[in-house]
Amino acid sequence: MIDKILEWYPYEELERLDGFDDAIIGVADDSMRLIYSIKGCVEILMKSMNEEDALEHFNEYIRCAYIGDRTPIWCIDDL
C-alpha cells in the first residue's frame, strides 16, 4: 500500500513508522496522515514477542506517541 500512496502523493512528506509499512492501509487526504491497521501493527510486533506483550508494547509506546501534525491515524480493524 505504501508504494501506491507514494505514487499518488509523490511530493508529500508522510510520517512513517519504521518497520510498520505492511500495516499501512491508507492515507487521509485532508490531513495527509497515514492510516495504520492496529491489527497489522500488533501482528508485526508478534514476530518478535507474544500477543500480550505485543498489545502492551503497541498501546504504551506506539499508539500514544505524538510525532507532530502528521501523527498516524489508528484504525481499529479487528472487531
Rosetta blueprint (number, residue, H / E / L):
1 M L
2 I H
3 D H
4 K H
5 I H
6 L H
7 E H
8 W H
9 Y L
10 P L
11 Y L
12 E L
13 E L
14 L L
15 E L
16 R L
17 L L
18 D L
19 G L
20 F L
21 D H
22 D H
23 A H
24 I E
25 I E
26 G E
27 V E
28 A E
29 D L
30 D L
31 S L
32 M L
33 R E
34 L E
35 I E
36 Y E
37 S E
38 I H
39 K H
40 G H
41 C H
42 V H
43 E H
44 I H
45 L H
46 M L
47 K L
48 S L
49 M L
50 N L
51 E H
52 E H
53 D H
54 A H
55 L H
56 E H
57 H H
58 F H
59 N H
60 E H
61 Y H
62 I H
63 R L
64 C L
65 A L
66 Y L
67 I L
68 G L
69 D L
70 R L
71 T L
72 P L
73 I E
74 W E
75 C E
76 I L
77 D L
78 D L
79 L L
